[in-house]
Amino acid sequence: MLISVVVTAGVSSGCAEWQADVARERGMPFGNGEYEGRVVAQSGLNVRSEPSTDSESLATLTNGTSLRITCKAEGETIEGNSTWYKLGFARWVSAKYVSNVGAAPERCD
């Protein structure tokens, strides 16, 4: 059974959080990439529309949420780390708060 979780601009963060929780409960990582990671932020991790804290917050993922990462790129530096992970179209999280499961993502083209 394949389950897809999609968060797009305009979706309330409450709805996105619920989708992430459902995905986690069903063992399906949040995002649509080939690399895996896990949120390691006690207060949660904001999903942003661009790799910057100045961009729109689309959702907040709880600590421990599994992620599917598409690729990585440089963005705003967060506590010494300028790497951001792309989860899908216009969905980014700071790599500072993600623990890789397996290989680290490749750079975005």
PDB file as gemmi writes it, atoms N, CA and C in Angstrom:
CRYST1    1.000    1.000    1.000  90.00  90.00  90.00 P 1                      
ATOM      1  N   MET A   1       0.844  -1.173   0.000  1.00  0.00           N  
ATOM      2  CA  MET A   1       0.000   0.000   0.000  1.00  0.00           C  
ATOM      3  C   MET A   1       0.888   1.235   0.000  1.00  0.00           C  
ATOM      4  N   LEU A   2       0.706   2.111  -0.967  1.00  0.00           N  
ATOM      5  CA  LEU A   2       1.484   3.340  -1.072  1.00  0.00           C  
ATOM      6  C   LEU A   2       0.634   4.503  -0.610  1.00  0.00           C  
ATOM      7  N   ILE A   3       1.171   5.288   0.329  1.00  0.00           N  
ATOM      8  CA  ILE A   3       0.467   6.445   0.858  1.00  0.00           C  
ATOM      9  C   ILE A   3       1.315   7.659   0.571  1.00  0.00           C  
ATOM     10  N   SER A   4       0.720   8.691   0.011  1.00  0.00           N  
ATOM     11  CA  SER A   4       1.450   9.911  -0.309  1.00  0.00           C  
ATOM     12  C   SER A   4       0.958  11.033   0.584  1.00  0.00           C  
ATOM     13  N   VAL A   5       1.895  11.796   1.131  1.00  0.00           N  
ATOM     14  CA  VAL A   5       1.570  12.956   1.952  1.00  0.00           C  
ATOM     15  C   VAL A   5       2.107  14.172   1.234  1.00  0.00           C  
ATOM     16  N   VAL A   6       1.248  15.135   0.942  1.00  0.00           N  
ATOM     17  CA  VAL A   6       1.643  16.330   0.214  1.00  0.00           C  
ATOM     18  C   VAL A   6       1.270  17.553   1.024  1.00  0.00           C  
ATOM     19  N   VAL A   7       2.216  18.480   1.159  1.00  0.00           N  
ATOM     20  CA  VAL A   7       1.950  19.759   1.796  1.00  0.00           C  
ATOM     21  C   VAL A   7       2.257  20.823   0.760  1.00  0.00           C  
ATOM     22  N   THR A   8       1.303  21.692   0.495  1.00  0.00           N  
ATOM     23  CA  THR A   8       1.512  22.758  -0.465  1.00  0.00           C  
ATOM     24  C   THR A   8       1.266  24.085   0.210  1.00  0.00           C  
ATOM     25  N   ALA A   9       1.735  25.149  -0.424  1.00  0.00           N  
ATOM     26  CA  ALA A   9       1.506  26.489   0.123  1.00  0.00           C  
ATOM     27  C   ALA A   9       0.013  26.692   0.293  1.00  0.00           C  
ATOM     28  N   GLY A  10      -0.376  27.297   1.385  1.00  0.00           N  
ATOM     29  CA  GLY A  10      -1.781  27.565   1.659  1.00  0.00           C  
ATOM     30  C   GLY A  10      -2.424  26.554   2.586  1.00  0.00           C  
ATOM     31  N   VAL A  11      -1.791  25.408   2.787  1.00  0.00           N  
ATOM     32  CA  VAL A  11      -2.331  24.412   3.708  1.00  0.00           C  
ATOM     33  C   VAL A  11      -1.998  24.856   5.126  1.00  0.00           C  
ATOM     34  N   SER A  12      -2.980  24.800   5.997  1.00  0.00           N  
ATOM     35  CA  SER A  12      -2.723  25.235   7.367  1.00  0.00           C  
ATOM     36  C   SER A  12      -1.718  24.312   8.034  1.00  0.00           C  
ATOM     37  N   SER A  13      -0.923  24.889   8.945  1.00  0.00           N  
ATOM     38  CA  SER A  13       0.093  24.073   9.599  1.00  0.00           C  
ATOM     39  C   SER A  13      -0.551  22.975  10.443  1.00  0.00           C  
ATOM     40  N   GLY A  14      -1.746  23.213  10.986  1.00  0.00           N  
ATOM     41  CA  GLY A  14      -2.442  22.178  11.749  1.00  0.00           C  
ATOM     42  C   GLY A  14      -2.742  20.971  10.893  1.00  0.00           C  
ATOM     43  N   CYS A  15      -3.190  21.218   9.662  1.00  0.00           N  
ATOM     44  CA  CYS A  15      -3.486  20.138   8.723  1.00  0.00           C  
ATOM     45  C   CYS A  15      -2.201  19.411   8.342  1.00  0.00           C  
ATOM     46  N   ALA A  16      -1.144  20.171   8.072  1.00  0.00           N  
ATOM     47  CA  ALA A  16       0.134  19.563   7.694  1.00  0.00           C  
ATOM     48  C   ALA A  16       0.686  18.731   8.841  1.00  0.00           C  
ATOM     49  N   GLU A  17       0.569  19.218  10.065  1.00  0.00           N  
ATOM     50  CA  GLU A  17       1.030  18.449  11.226  1.00  0.00           C  
ATOM     51  C   GLU A  17       0.258  17.145  11.333  1.00  0.00           C  
ATOM     52  N   TRP A  18      -1.059  17.201  11.110  1.00  0.00           N  
ATOM     53  CA  TRP A  18      -1.873  15.997  11.162  1.00  0.00           C  
ATOM     54  C   TRP A  18      -1.415  15.013  10.096  1.00  0.00           C  
ATOM     55  N   GLN A  19      -1.152  15.518   8.862  1.00  0.00           N  
ATOM     56  CA  GLN A  19      -0.696  14.644   7.792  1.00  0.00           C  
ATOM     57  C   GLN A  19       0.633  13.988   8.158  1.00  0.00           C  
ATOM     58  N   ALA A  20       1.545  14.759   8.741  1.00  0.00           N  
ATOM     59  CA  ALA A  20       2.833  14.210   9.142  1.00  0.00           C  
ATOM     60  C   ALA A  20       2.662  13.154  10.222  1.00  0.00           C  
ATOM     61  N   ASP A  21       1.756  13.405  11.184  1.00  0.00           N  
ATOM     62  CA  ASP A  21       1.503  12.431  12.246  1.00  0.00           C  
ATOM     63  C   ASP A  21       0.933  11.140  11.675  1.00  0.00           C  
ATOM     64  N   VAL A  22      -0.018  11.250  10.745  1.00  0.00           N  
ATOM     65  CA  VAL A  22      -0.611  10.064  10.120  1.00  0.00           C  
ATOM     66  C   VAL A  22       0.463   9.300   9.355  1.00  0.00           C  
ATOM     67  N   ALA A  23       1.302  10.016   8.612  1.00  0.00           N  
ATOM     68  CA  ALA A  23       2.375   9.367   7.857  1.00  0.00           C  
ATOM     69  C   ALA A  23       3.312   8.620   8.796  1.00  0.00           C  
ATOM     70  N   ARG A  24       3.682   9.254   9.912  1.00  0.00           N  
ATOM     71  CA  ARG A  24       4.589   8.620  10.870  1.00  0.00           C  
ATOM     72  C   ARG A  24       3.953   7.376  11.474  1.00  0.00           C  
ATOM     73  N   GLU A  25       2.673   7.466  11.852  1.00  0.00           N  
ATOM     74  CA  GLU A  25       1.988   6.329  12.458  1.00  0.00           C  
ATOM     75  C   GLU A  25       1.923   5.151  11.499  1.00  0.00           C  
ATOM     76  N   ARG A  26       1.819   5.425  10.216  1.00  0.00           N  
ATOM     77  CA  ARG A  26       1.734   4.366   9.212  1.00  0.00           C  
ATOM     78  C   ARG A  26       3.107   3.939   8.719  1.00  0.00           C  
ATOM     79  N   GLY A  27       4.162   4.518   9.298  1.00  0.00           N  
ATOM     80  CA  GLY A  27       5.509   4.146   8.913  1.00  0.00           C  
ATOM     81  C   GLY A  27       5.964   4.743   7.595  1.00  0.00           C  
ATOM     82  N   MET A  28       5.255   5.760   7.096  1.00  0.00           N  
ATOM     83  CA  MET A  28       5.608   6.390   5.834  1.00  0.00           C  
ATOM     84  C   MET A  28       6.297   7.721   6.110  1.00  0.00           C  
ATOM     85  N   PRO A  29       7.507   7.921   5.621  1.00  0.00           N  
ATOM     86  CA  PRO A  29       8.212   9.180   5.841  1.00  0.00           C  
ATOM     87  C   PRO A  29       7.519  10.360   5.171  1.00  0.00           C  
ATOM     88  N   PHE A  30       7.638  11.524   5.802  1.00  0.00           N  
ATOM     89  CA  PHE A  30       7.077  12.770   5.296  1.00  0.00           C  
ATOM     90  C   PHE A  30       8.016  13.305   4.218  1.00  0.00           C  
ATOM     91  N   GLY A  31       7.510  13.617   3.043  1.00  0.00           N  
ATOM     92  CA  GLY A  31       8.318  14.098   1.926  1.00  0.00           C  
ATOM     93  C   GLY A  31       8.261  13.100   0.780  1.00  0.00           C  
ATOM     94  N   ASN A  32       8.985  13.391  -0.326  1.00  0.00           N  
ATOM     95  CA  ASN A  32       8.869  12.507  -1.486  1.00  0.00           C  
ATOM     96  C   ASN A  32      10.201  12.128  -2.117  1.00  0.00           C  
ATOM     97  N   GLY A  33      11.315  12.298  -1.418  1.00  0.00           N  
ATOM     98  CA  GLY A  33      12.622  12.001  -1.989  1.00  0.00           C  
ATOM     99  C   GLY A  33      13.099  10.599  -1.725  1.00  0.00           C  
ATOM    100  N   GLU A  34      14.359  10.341  -2.121  1.00  0.00           N  
ATOM    101  CA  GLU A  34      14.926   9.003  -1.972  1.00  0.00           C  
ATOM    102  C   GLU A  34      15.834   8.840  -0.760  1.00  0.00           C  
ATOM    103  N   TYR A  35      16.190   9.946  -0.112  1.00  0.00           N  
ATOM    104  CA  TYR A  35      17.044   9.888   1.084  1.00  0.00           C  
ATOM    105  C   TYR A  35      16.171   9.972   2.328  1.00  0.00           C  
ATOM    106  N   GLU A  36      16.650   9.396   3.426  1.00  0.00           N  
ATOM    107  CA  GLU A  36      15.864   9.393   4.659  1.00  0.00           C  
ATOM    108  C   GLU A  36      16.524  10.207   5.748  1.00  0.00           C  
ATOM    109  N   GLY A  37      15.688  10.787   6.598  1.00  0.00           N  
ATOM    110  CA  GLY A  37      16.164  11.531   7.757  1.00  0.00           C  
ATOM    111  C   GLY A  37      15.113  11.510   8.848  1.00  0.00           C  
ATOM    112  N   ARG A  38      15.477  12.051  10.006  1.00  0.00           N  
ATOM    113  CA  ARG A  38      14.552  12.111  11.144  1.00  0.00           C  
ATOM    114  C   ARG A  38      14.734  13.464  11.811  1.00  0.00           C  
ATOM    115  N   VAL A  39      13.598  14.096  12.146  1.00  0.00           N  
ATOM    116  CA  VAL A  39      13.627  15.398  12.823  1.00  0.00           C  
ATOM    117  C   VAL A  39      14.225  15.221  14.210  1.00  0.00           C  
ATOM    118  N   VAL A  40      15.212  16.071  14.538  1.00  0.00           N  
ATOM    119  CA  VAL A  40      15.852  16.056  15.859  1.00  0.00           C  
ATOM    120  C   VAL A  40      15.790  17.470  16.446  1.00  0.00           C  
ATOM    121  N   ALA A  41      14.579  17.948  16.612  1.00  0.00           N  
ATOM    122  CA  ALA A  41      14.337  19.282  17.170  1.00  0.00           C  
ATOM    123  C   ALA A  41      13.249  19.154  18.227  1.00  0.00           C  
ATOM    124  N   GLN A  42      13.622  19.302  19.487  1.00  0.00           N  
ATOM    125  CA  GLN A  42      12.680  19.097  20.591  1.00  0.00           C  
ATOM    126  C   GLN A  42      11.415  19.937  20.457  1.00  0.00           C  
ATOM    127  N   SER A  43      11.542  21.171  19.953  1.00  0.00           N  
ATOM    128  CA  SER A  43      10.371  22.040  19.835  1.00  0.00           C  
ATOM    129  C   SER A  43       9.716  21.950  18.464  1.00  0.00           C  
ATOM    130  N   GLY A  44      10.173  21.036  17.612  1.00  0.00           N  
ATOM    131  CA  GLY A  44       9.604  20.865  16.283  1.00  0.00           C  
ATOM    132  C   GLY A  44      10.444  21.570  15.231  1.00  0.00           C  
ATOM    133  N   LEU A  45      10.182  21.268  13.977  1.00  0.00           N  
ATOM    134  CA  LEU A  45      10.942  21.797  12.848  1.00  0.00           C  
ATOM    135  C   LEU A  45       9.984  22.385  11.826  1.00  0.00           C  
ATOM    136  N   ASN A  46      10.210  23.657  11.478  1.00  0.00           N  
ATOM    137  CA  ASN A  46       9.363  24.316  10.483  1.00  0.00           C  
ATOM    138  C   ASN A  46       9.736  23.869   9.078  1.00  0.00           C  
ATOM    139  N   VAL A  47       8.727  23.558   8.286  1.00  0.00           N  
ATOM    140  CA  VAL A  47       8.897  23.319   6.860  1.00  0.00           C  
ATOM    141  C   VAL A  47       8.684  24.664   6.191  1.00  0.00           C  
ATOM    142  N   ARG A  48       9.655  25.099   5.402  1.00  0.00           N  
ATOM    143  CA  ARG A  48       9.630  26.432   4.790  1.00  0.00           C  
ATOM    144  C   ARG A  48       9.467  26.342   3.282  1.00  0.00           C  
ATOM    145  N   SER A  49       8.977  27.445   2.686  1.00  0.00           N  
ATOM    146  CA  SER A  49       8.789  27.497   1.233  1.00  0.00           C  
ATOM    147  C   SER A  49      10.104  27.713   0.495  1.00  0.00           C  
ATOM    148  N   GLU A  50      11.138  28.207   1.178  1.00  0.00           N  
ATOM    149  CA  GLU A  50      12.479  28.401   0.635  1.00  0.00           C  
ATOM    150  C   GLU A  50      13.482  28.101   1.743  1.00  0.00           C  
ATOM    151  N   PRO A  51      14.759  27.905   1.414  1.00  0.00           N  
ATOM    152  CA  PRO A  51      15.752  27.588   2.451  1.00  0.00           C  
ATOM    153  C   PRO A  51      16.190  28.815   3.256  1.00  0.00           C  
ATOM    154  N   SER A  52      15.236  29.384   3.976  1.00  0.00           N  
ATOM    155  CA  SER A  52      15.475  30.587   4.769  1.00  0.00           C  
ATOM    156  C   SER A  52      14.376  30.737   5.811  1.00  0.00           C  
ATOM    157  N   THR A  53      14.734  31.231   6.990  1.00  0.00           N  
ATOM    158  CA  THR A  53      13.718  31.466   8.027  1.00  0.00           C  
ATOM    159  C   THR A  53      12.858  32.678   7.708  1.00  0.00           C  
ATOM    160  N   ASP A  54      13.247  33.462   6.698  1.00  0.00           N  
ATOM    161  CA  ASP A  54      12.421  34.586   6.254  1.00  0.00           C  
ATOM    162  C   ASP A  54      11.281  34.131   5.356  1.00  0.00           C  
ATOM    163  N   SER A  55      11.329  32.900   4.867  1.00  0.00           N  
ATOM    164  CA  SER A  55      10.281  32.397   3.979  1.00  0.00           C  
ATOM    165  C   SER A  55       9.094  31.865   4.783  1.00  0.00           C  
ATOM    166  N   GLU A  56       8.006  31.644   4.077  1.00  0.00           N  
ATOM    167  CA  GLU A  56       6.764  31.197   4.697  1.00  0.00           C  
ATOM    168  C   GLU A  56       6.930  29.839   5.380  1.00  0.00           C  
ATOM    169  N   SER A  57       6.377  29.712   6.587  1.00  0.00           N  
ATOM    170  CA  SER A  57       6.340  28.441   7.291  1.00  0.00           C  
ATOM    171  C   SER A  57       5.082  27.699   6.852  1.00  0.00           C  
ATOM    172  N   LEU A  58       5.256  26.520   6.265  1.00  0.00           N  
ATOM    173  CA  LEU A  58       4.139  25.748   5.735  1.00  0.00           C  
ATOM    174  C   LEU A  58       3.596  24.737   6.731  1.00  0.00           C  
ATOM    175  N   ALA A  59       4.456  24.293   7.631  1.00  0.00           N  
ATOM    176  CA  ALA A  59       4.071  23.268   8.610  1.00  0.00           C  
ATOM    177  C   ALA A  59       5.144  23.190   9.683  1.00  0.00           C  
ATOM    178  N   THR A  60       4.807  22.546  10.792  1.00  0.00           N  
ATOM    179  CA  THR A  60       5.774  22.255  11.844  1.00  0.00           C  
ATOM    180  C   THR A  60       5.749  20.757  12.084  1.00  0.00           C  
ATOM    181  N   LEU A  61       6.904  20.119  11.925  1.00  0.00           N  
ATOM    182  CA  LEU A  61       7.006  18.677  12.131  1.00  0.00           C  
ATOM    183  C   LEU A  61       7.508  18.403  13.541  1.00  0.00           C  
ATOM    184  N   THR A  62       6.940  17.431  14.186  1.00  0.00           N  
ATOM    185  CA  THR A  62       7.317  17.104  15.557  1.00  0.00           C  
ATOM    186  C   THR A  62       8.634  16.346  15.591  1.00  0.00           C  
ATOM    187  N   ASN A  63       9.308  16.423  16.727  1.00  0.00           N  
ATOM    188  CA  ASN A  63      10.550  15.696  16.948  1.00  0.00           C  
ATOM    189  C   ASN A  63      10.317  14.208  16.685  1.00  0.00           C  
ATOM    190  N   GLY A  64      11.225  13.603  15.927  1.00  0.00           N  
ATOM    191  CA  GLY A  64      11.110  12.174  15.626  1.00  0.00           C  
ATOM    192  C   GLY A  64      10.416  11.859  14.316  1.00  0.00           C  
ATOM    193  N   THR A  65       9.817  12.855  13.657  1.00  0.00           N  
ATOM    194  CA  THR A  65       9.134  12.617  12.385  1.00  0.00           C  
ATOM    195  C   THR A  65      10.131  12.119  11.343  1.00  0.00           C  
ATOM    196  N   SER A  66       9.781  11.058  10.624  1.00  0.00           N  
ATOM    197  CA  SER A  66      10.600  10.541   9.533  1.00  0.00           C  
ATOM    198  C   SER A  66      10.408  11.399   8.298  1.00  0.00           C  
ATOM    199  N   LEU A  67      11.514  11.597   7.563  1.00  0.00           N  
ATOM    200  CA  LEU A  67      11.484  12.440   6.368  1.00  0.00           C  
ATOM    201  C   LEU A  67      12.013  11.682   5.167  1.00  0.00           C  
ATOM    202  N   ARG A  68      11.500  12.007   4.006  1.00  0.00           N  
ATOM    203  CA  ARG A  68      12.061  11.595   2.722  1.00  0.00           C  
ATOM    204  C   ARG A  68      12.623  12.870   2.111  1.00  0.00           C  
ATOM    205  N   ILE A  69      13.914  12.886   1.859  1.00  0.00           N  
ATOM    206  CA  ILE A  69      14.609  14.081   1.389  1.00  0.00           C  
ATOM    207  C   ILE A  69      14.948  13.923  -0.089  1.00  0.00           C  
ATOM    208  N   THR A  70      14.654  14.962  -0.871  1.00  0.00           N  
ATOM    209  CA  THR A  70      14.928  14.946  -2.303  1.00  0.00           C  
ATOM    210  C   THR A  70      16.399  15.240  -2.588  1.00  0.00           C  
ATOM    211  N   CYS A  71      16.918  16.322  -1.983  1.00  0.00           N  
ATOM    212  CA  CYS A  71      18.302  16.747  -2.216  1.00  0.00           C  
ATOM    213  C   CYS A  71      18.658  17.824  -1.197  1.00  0.00           C  
ATOM    214  N   LYS A  72      19.899  18.351  -1.283  1.00  0.00           N  
ATOM    215  CA  LYS A  72      20.318  19.395  -0.354  1.00  0.00           C  
ATOM    216  C   LYS A  72      20.864  20.589  -1.131  1.00  0.00           C  
ATOM    217  N   ALA A  73      20.777  21.778  -0.487  1.00  0.00           N  
ATOM    218  CA  ALA A  73      21.285  23.012  -1.088  1.00  0.00           C  
ATOM    219  C   ALA A  73      21.732  23.953   0.017  1.00  0.00           C  
ATOM    220  N   GLU A  74      22.472  24.966  -0.366  1.00  0.00           N  
ATOM    221  CA  GLU A  74      22.898  25.991   0.582  1.00  0.00           C  
ATOM    222  C   GLU A  74      21.777  27.004   0.773  1.00  0.00           C  
ATOM    223  N   GLY A  75      21.638  27.474   2.005  1.00  0.00           N  
ATOM    224  CA  GLY A  75      20.637  28.481   2.324  1.00  0.00           C  
ATOM    225  C   GLY A  75      21.107  29.291   3.515  1.00  0.00           C  
ATOM    226  N   GLU A  76      20.162  29.844   4.242  1.00  0.00           N  
ATOM    227  CA  GLU A  76      20.493  30.620   5.440  1.00  0.00           C  
ATOM    228  C   GLU A  76      21.257  29.742   6.438  1.00  0.00           C  
ATOM    229  N   THR A  77      22.277  30.304   7.048  1.00  0.00           N  
ATOM    230  CA  THR A  77      23.052  29.569   8.052  1.00  0.00           C  
ATOM    231  C   THR A  77      22.299  29.546   9.383  1.00  0.00           C  
ATOM    232  N   ILE A  78      22.086  28.351   9.899  1.00  0.00           N  
ATOM    233  CA  ILE A  78      21.410  28.132  11.179  1.00  0.00           C  
ATOM    234  C   ILE A  78      22.419  27.508  12.125  1.00  0.00           C  
ATOM    235  N   GLU A  79      22.799  28.239  13.156  1.00  0.00           N  
ATOM    236  CA  GLU A  79      23.764  27.752  14.139  1.00  0.00           C  
ATOM    237  C   GLU A  79      24.972  27.083  13.482  1.00  0.00           C  
ATOM    238  N   GLY A  80      25.569  27.761  12.492  1.00  0.00           N  
ATOM    239  CA  GLY A  80      26.763  27.271  11.838  1.00  0.00           C  
ATOM    240  C   GLY A  80      26.537  26.297  10.695  1.00  0.00           C  
ATOM    241  N   ASN A  81      25.297  25.946  10.400  1.00  0.00           N  
ATOM    242  CA  ASN A  81      24.998  24.981   9.340  1.00  0.00           C  
ATOM    243  C   ASN A  81      24.171  25.671   8.253  1.00  0.00           C  
ATOM    244  N   SER A  82      24.719  25.756   7.029  1.00  0.00           N  
ATOM    245  CA  SER A  82      24.013  26.429   5.932  1.00  0.00           C  
ATOM    246  C   SER A  82      23.315  25.454   4.983  1.00  0.00           C  
ATOM    247  N   THR A  83      23.304  24.172   5.313  1.00  0.00           N  
ATOM    248  CA  THR A  83      22.667  23.166   4.463  1.00  0.00           C  
ATOM    249  C   THR A  83      21.174  23.062   4.782  1.00  0.00           C  
ATOM    250  N   TRP A  84      20.378  23.009   3.723  1.00  0.00           N  
ATOM    251  CA  TRP A  84      18.931  22.817   3.840  1.00  0.00           C  
ATOM    252  C   TRP A  84      18.550  21.615   2.995  1.00  0.00           C  
ATOM    253  N   TYR A  85      17.560  20.840   3.470  1.00  0.00           N  
ATOM    254  CA  TYR A  85      17.082  19.671   2.748  1.00  0.00           C  
ATOM    255  C   TYR A  85      15.749  19.985   2.082  1.00  0.00           C  
ATOM    256  N   LYS A  86      15.664  19.600   0.823  1.00  0.00           N  
ATOM    257  CA  LYS A  86      14.421  19.777   0.061  1.00  0.00           C  
ATOM    258  C   LYS A  86      13.576  18.521   0.231  1.00  0.00           C  
ATOM    259  N   LEU A  87      12.316  18.710   0.624  1.00  0.00           N  
ATOM    260  CA  LEU A  87      11.412  17.577   0.824  1.00  0.00           C  
ATOM    261  C   LEU A  87      10.503  17.365  -0.375  1.00  0.00           C  
ATOM    262  N   GLY A  88      10.389  18.353  -1.206  1.00  0.00           N  
ATOM    263  CA  GLY A  88       9.524  18.320  -2.379  1.00  0.00           C  
ATOM    264  C   GLY A  88       9.394  19.725  -2.915  1.00  0.00           C  
ATOM    265  N   PHE A  89       8.496  19.934  -3.840  1.00  0.00           N  
ATOM    266  CA  PHE A  89       8.333  21.251  -4.441  1.00  0.00           C  
ATOM    267  C   PHE A  89       8.049  22.303  -3.375  1.00  0.00           C  
ATOM    268  N   ALA A  90       8.941  23.281  -3.278  1.00  0.00           N  
ATOM    269  CA  ALA A  90       8.795  24.420  -2.353  1.00  0.00           C  
ATOM    270  C   ALA A  90       8.605  23.987  -0.900  1.00  0.00           C  
ATOM    271  N   ARG A  91       9.318  22.930  -0.479  1.00  0.00           N  
ATOM    272  CA  ARG A  91       9.287  22.477   0.919  1.00  0.00           C  
ATOM    273  C   ARG A  91      10.717  22.215   1.365  1.00  0.00           C  
ATOM    274  N   TRP A  92      11.199  22.984   2.348  1.00  0.00           N  
ATOM    275  CA  TRP A  92      12.578  22.923   2.812  1.00  0.00           C  
ATOM    276  C   TRP A  92      12.630  22.857   4.330  1.00  0.00           C  
ATOM    277  N   VAL A  93      13.646  22.169   4.859  1.00  0.00           N  
ATOM    278  CA  VAL A  93      13.928  22.155   6.294  1.00  0.00           C  
ATOM    279  C   VAL A  93      15.427  22.338   6.493  1.00  0.00           C  
ATOM    280  N   SER A  94      15.788  22.963   7.597  1.00  0.00           N  
ATOM    281  CA  SER A  94      17.206  23.140   7.921  1.00  0.00           C  
ATOM    282  C   SER A  94      17.812  21.787   8.287  1.00  0.00           C  
ATOM    283  N   ALA A  95      18.956  21.471   7.662  1.00  0.00           N  
ATOM    284  CA  ALA A  95      19.649  20.207   7.952  1.00  0.00           C  
ATOM    285  C   ALA A  95      20.180  20.179   9.377  1.00  0.00           C  
ATOM    286  N   LYS A  96      20.282  21.331  10.009  1.00  0.00           N  
ATOM    287  CA  LYS A  96      20.752  21.417  11.397  1.00  0.00           C  
ATOM    288  C   LYS A  96      19.898  20.539  12.309  1.00  0.00           C  
ATOM    289  N   TYR A  97      18.621  20.399  11.978  1.00  0.00           N  
ATOM    290  CA  TYR A  97      17.674  19.689  12.837  1.00  0.00           C  
ATOM    291  C   TYR A  97      17.182  18.379  12.232  1.00  0.00           C  
ATOM    292  N   VAL A  98      18.011  17.784  11.359  1.00  0.00           N  
ATOM    293  CA  VAL A  98      17.665  16.501  10.744  1.00  0.00           C  
ATOM    294  C   VAL A  98      18.855  15.559  10.882  1.00  0.00           C  
ATOM    295  N   SER A  99      18.585  14.356  11.359  1.00  0.00           N  
ATOM    296  CA  SER A  99      19.595  13.308  11.444  1.00  0.00           C  
ATOM    297  C   SER A  99      19.416  12.392  10.233  1.00  0.00           C  
ATOM    298  N   ASN A 100      20.481  12.218   9.448  1.00  0.00           N  
ATOM    299  CA  ASN A 100      20.394  11.342   8.266  1.00  0.00           C  
ATOM    300  C   ASN A 100      20.263   9.889   8.703  1.00  0.00           C  
ATOM    301  N   VAL A 101      19.455   9.153   7.953  1.00  0.00           N  
ATOM    302  CA  VAL A 101      19.334   7.704   8.122  1.00  0.00           C  
ATOM    303  C   VAL A 101      19.907   7.115   6.845  1.00  0.00           C  
ATOM    304  N   GLY A 102      21.108   6.598   6.906  1.00  0.00           N  
ATOM    305  CA  GLY A 102      21.781   6.129   5.699  1.00  0.00           C  
ATOM    306  C   GLY A 102      22.580   7.257   5.065  1.00  0.00           C  
ATOM    307  N   ALA A 103      22.705   7.206   3.763  1.00  0.00           N  
ATOM    308  CA  ALA A 103      23.524   8.166   3.018  1.00  0.00           C  
ATOM    309  C   ALA A 103      22.957   9.577   3.101  1.00  0.00           C  
ATOM    310  N   ALA A 104      23.866  10.556   3.135  1.00  0.00           N  
ATOM    311  CA  ALA A 104      23.464  11.968   3.105  1.00  0.00           C  
ATOM    312  C   ALA A 104      22.969  12.282   1.683  1.00  0.00           C  
ATOM    313  N   PRO A 105      22.002  13.198   1.576  1.00  0.00           N  
ATOM    314  CA  PRO A 105      21.462  13.559   0.257  1.00  0.00           C  
ATOM    315  C   PRO A 105      22.510  14.187  -0.657  1.00  0.00           C  
ATOM    316  N   GLU A 106      22.326  14.012  -1.952  1.00  0.00           N  
ATOM    317  CA  GLU A 106      23.146  14.660  -2.964  1.00  0.00           C  
ATOM    318  C   GLU A 106      22.699  16.106  -3.105  1.00  0.00           C  
ATOM    319  N   ARG A 107      23.541  16.928  -3.728  1.00  0.00           N  
ATOM    320  CA  ARG A 107      23.205  18.329  -3.998  1.00  0.00           C  
ATOM    321  C   ARG A 107      22.081  18.414  -5.028  1.00  0.00           C  
ATOM    322  N   CYS A 108      21.236  19.434  -4.872  1.00  0.00           N  
ATOM    323  CA  CYS A 108      20.182  19.694  -5.857  1.00  0.00           C  
ATOM    324  C   CYS A 108      20.837  20.195  -7.147  1.00  0.00           C  
ATOM    325  N   ASP A 109      20.273  19.857  -8.292  1.00  0.00           N  
ATOM    326  CA  ASP A 109      20.806  20.334  -9.584  1.00  0.00           C  
ATOM    327  C   ASP A 109      20.503  21.785  -9.796  1.00  0.00           C  
TER     328      ASP A 109                                                      
END                                                                             
